[in-house]
Amino acid sequence: MKTRNYTPEMKERAVRMLIEAKDDYPSTWSAIKAIAPKIGCTPETLRSWHKKHIDKTIPAKIQAQSQAERIKDA
């Protein structure tokens, strides 16, 4: 399997595209599947970049609280 190296700028642009377009899709995963081929990466690669972006920009305490609220609401 060939490993492709993406520049940080490319990763940032891809995540920005995903964030801007995800409201146009029924789920984040469907947006990822639609955008990844346009960028030239696999959906899983884009998903992992998006997760890293979220981890860097949203404090873990807030993420945990949001997850707890989702579980409580379910």
C-alpha angles and dihedrals in degrees: 000000000000117000115215122203117220122199118240088246091055091050092048092049091049093051091047090052090051094049092049094047104038093089088062091062132064092241141009090247093056089050090050092051091050097046102039096071090050089057095042099244135105120266090244091056092052091045090054092049089050092050091050089050091052091047090053097045103037119055115242092238091060092046091052091047091050091049091049090051091051091051091047092049093049 
